[in-house]
Amino acid sequence: MNLSSNELRRLLTTSDPTVLDELGAEARRLRDEIYGRRVFIRGLIEISNHCRNNCLYCGIRRDAACRRYRLAPEQIMDCCRTGHALGFRTFVLQGGEDAWFTDEKLCALVGDIKREFPDSAVTLSLGERGRESFARLREAGADRYLLRHETADRDHYALLHPAAMSFDHRMQCLADLRDLGFQVGAGFMVGSPGQTVDTLLKDLAFIADFRPEMVGIGPFIPADGTPFEHEPAGSVEITLRLLAIIRILHPRVLLPATTALGTLHPTGRERAVEAGANVVMPNLSPQDTRALYAIYNNKLSTGSEAAESLTDLRLRMQAIGYEMPVARGDFQIE
């Protein structure tokens, strides 16, 4: 399916209820041709909700009145041990930009994980760092790095972030990660304040050109105490259309069914898989910290979002015809 800019605009704006069915069918065909009917699991470990940044949409922004925490390295290792026993072969260490986690500490942690679990991949999602820092993490054994670009429109980026943050630096970070040999993840929020069809078209053009190994998108959900706390949430329907479109534009991409979709819709994960997604990330964090990583309101961390409920999640995937193998689930190179 060849999608021109005009066709993409039509697909994003039409009220025709059959559009998602048509897009989903093509997205499933392309995904199944490359990856089969497999949904890969990643164990999400939210290592810290401290953050130096003050992004206008985020519930753990620097000025947020939230209770802060950070996990000790041994706590993180315990999460990995629990996850490995459950069948996880990718661990995603996610957190705010927390200066406590120096290069030395992170490199030691990555090395420990890789030594104890040599059959597993380590993904980091810790925000912007310098090229030298990324290089050290890669040398220590980190396989993947998730850094949402948030928006490919410079003016829109400025609307979502404080003046101290730079669109150019975000894009340079993504380029550095690719150059250093990481499997790179990008992505954006659907329905973020100020987003238009034109900004979404720029996001899709960026993804088609940069071709990240992973793309994480989910509906914007407001967070209490932020400048955008009264803004409406993004559309589940448009998010699903965009998932299918991204699969069509970039068939080999690893595409998560995000927690935000599950937060807004009770079968959000299943609907995402049927729209072309092939990754889920149950929460492996200690249970007493999960509610503290409140990047948006009512973020799910229990039920099928929790690693302890992996059997339930497997059954839910089986009910729509998919398996969840014990595998790293790497990007498939042509």
N, C-alpha and C positions, 0 to 999 in steps of 0.2 A: 504494500500500500504506500504510494508516494504522496506525501502530505506537503503541499505548498503552504506558504504563509497565509494565503487567503482561505485555504481549506482548514487550516488549524484554527483560524479565527472563527470560522463557521462552526466547527466542532465544539469550541469553547462557549459559544454564545447561543446556539440553537436550543429551543425548548422541545425539540423532537425527542420523545422518550425512548426511541429505538436506537439512538446514537450510541449509548453506552453498551448495549448488547452487541452492536456491530463492531465497535472498537475492542470490546473484551474478547470476542471470538478470535479476532486477528491477533491480539496480544497473547492469548493462550496458545494459539497455534505456533507462534514464533518462539515463545518460551519453552514449550514442550518439545519442540524440535531440537533445541540446544541442551536443555537441562532435564528433560523428561518431566514427569508429574511429581517432582520433588520440591519440597519446601525446606530450606536450610535453617537450622536454629543457631542463634548466637546467644551466649549468656551475657546479659547486660549487668555490669557492676558499676554503680554510680559512686565514684570514689570520694567526691567532695562537692559540697554546694557553696564553697567559697569562690568568689569571682571578683576579679579586679575591674571588670567591665560594667557598664551601666546601660546595656541595651534596653530600649524603651519597652520592649514586649516581654521581658523575661522575669519570671517570679523569683529568681535567685540573683538578680542584678545587684551590683555593689550596694545600692541604697535601699535594698529590700529589707523589710523588718521581719526577717525569717530567722529561725533558729539554725545556726550553722553547725556543720559537722565535717569531719574528714576521716576516712578510714586509714588505719595503720596498715603498713605493708603485710603484716601477718594476717590481718582480717581479710585483706584482698586475696591472699593465698588460700585462706580457708574457703572463700567463696569459689575459687577456681577448683579446689578439691571437691567441693560439693557438686559443682557443675560437671566436672569430668566424670564423676560417678553416675550422674544422671544421663550422660551421653552427649554433653556439649563438647565440641571440638573447635570452637572459636569463643574467645573471651573478649568482650568489648569493655574497655576501661574508659568511662565517660565522666566528665566533671567540668566545673567552671574553670576559668583561668586562675588557678590557685598557685601562688608563688612558692608555697611550702613544698610542692612537688617539683623539686629542682631536676635538672638533667641527671645528676648523679643518682638521686633516689629513683627516678623513673627507669633509668637504664638498669639499675640493680634489680628492680621489680620485674621488668620485662625479661631479663636474663634468668631470674629465678623461675618464672612461669615457663619459659621455653625449656629449661633444663628438666623441670619436674614433669612437664607435659609436652614432650617433643613432637607428638602427633597433632598438636593443636596450634591454631593461629592466634595471634594477639593483634587486636584492633585497638587503636587509641582514638579518642575523641575528646581532646583537651584544649581545643581552641587554637588561636594563633600563637606560633612560636617562631624563632628565627631559623634560618636555613641550617646553621651550625647545630642547633638543638635537634631539628628534624633528622639531620645526618647522624647524630649520635644515637638517637632512638632507633633508627633503621639499622645501624651497625650492631646495636644491642639485640636485635632480633625481631623488632616490631614489623609485622607484615602489612598492616593496612592502617590508614588514617582517615577518619571521617571529619570533614570540615565543611559544613553547609555554606554555600556561597551566599545564601539568604535571598539575594536578588541580583540579577545581571544588569540592572539599571542603576547607574551611578546616583541619580537624584533620589530614587526610591531607597537606596541604601542609606543615604544621608537622613532620610525621614525615620528610619528604623533604629538608627544608632547615634550615639553622642558624637560631637565633632572630633573628639580624640581618636575615633576609630576611622580607618581609611579603607575605602573600596579597593584602591590599588594594592594596598598591603594584603587584603584578603585574597585577591586574585594572584598576587605573587606567591603567597603561601601555597596555594593549590598548584601553581606551576613548579615550585620547589619540590613539593611532595612527589609529583609525577617524575621529575628529573632524578630524584634520589631512589626511585624504584619501588615506592609504596604502591599498593593497590589503593586508589584514591576514591573517597566518597565525597560527593557534593550534595546539594539539595536546597529546598526552600519551603517556606510555609505558604499554604494556599489560602488566600483571603486575608493576608496581612494588611494592616492599614495602609492605604495609598496604592495598593496593587491594582493594576488595570489589565485589560486584555493585552495591551501593548507590552507591559512589563513581563507578563507571562510568556509572550512570544519571544522576548529577549532571553528568558530563562531557557526555553526550549532550544533556541538557536545556540546558546552557550553549551548546553548538554550535547547537542548533536555535533558540535565542533570539538569540544574538549574530550568528550567521550569518557567520563569517569567510570571506573569499574563498578561503583555503587552510586545510587541516587536515592536519598531519603527525603520524601515529601510527606506532609501531613497537613490537615487543616489547622489554620491559626486558631488557638484557643486563648482567650484573654486570661491574664493573671492579676489577682487582686493586688492593689498597692502599686501598680505600674501606671505610667501615663496612658496606656491603652486598655485599662481595666474595664472600661464601659463600651469598648468596640465589639461589634458582633463577631461571632465565630465564623470561620470559613465553612464553605460548602462541602459536605461529604460527597455529593454527586459530582461536583467539578473536580475534586481530588481524585475520584475514581477514573474520571475521563482522562485526567492528566497522567495517572499511572499507566493506563493503556497506551496513551500517546507516546510516553517515554519509552515503553517497551517496543513500540513500533519503530520509533526513530533510532533506537539503540538496542537491538534485539538481545545482545549478550549481557546486558547490564544486570547486576544483582540489585533487586528492587524490594525493599522492606515493606511489609504491611505494618505500619507504624502504630504505636500506642495511642497517638492522638485520634486515629480513626476508630480504634476500639473504645476510646473515651466518649466519642460523640455518637457511636452507633453500636448496638449490642452484638451485631455480627460484622463489625467493621473489618476485622481481620479476614474473615472468609470472603467478604465482598472484594477486598483488595486482591486476594489471591486469584479470584475469578476475573479480575481486571488486569492480571499480568504479574503481580508480585510473586516473589519466590523466596523471601527471607522473613523470619519472625525473630524477635529478640525478647524472650521472657526475662524477667528481672531476677538476677541472682544476688542482689545486694542484701545485706543483713536486714531482716524484717523491721528492726526498730529504726532504720534510717530511710526506708523507702518513701514514706510520706513527707520527709523533709526535702527531698529533691523535687520541689514543687515548682517546676518551670512554668506551669500553667494550672489553671483551676481544675480540681477533680481528677488529676492525672491518675490513671489506673496503675496499680502495682500488685493487685490481688487477682484471684480467679485465674483465667487463662493467661493473664499477663505475668503470672508468677512462675518461677522455675519449679516450685513445688507441685504445680498443677500441670506438669508436662504431659502426663497421661491424658488428662482432659483435653489439652490442646491437640495431642495426636489424634484423639477420637474426633474432634471437631474438623480436623483436616481430612481425616479418612472419610468423614460423612460427605465431603464434597469431592472425593476422588483423589486425594493427594497423600503422599507418605512424607515422613520427616526422618530422613536417614541420619545415622551417626556418621558425620562427615564434616570436614572443614568447609566445604561448599565454596571453593575458590572460583573466581572469575574464569570463564572458559575462553581462552585465546583462540582466535581463528586459525 
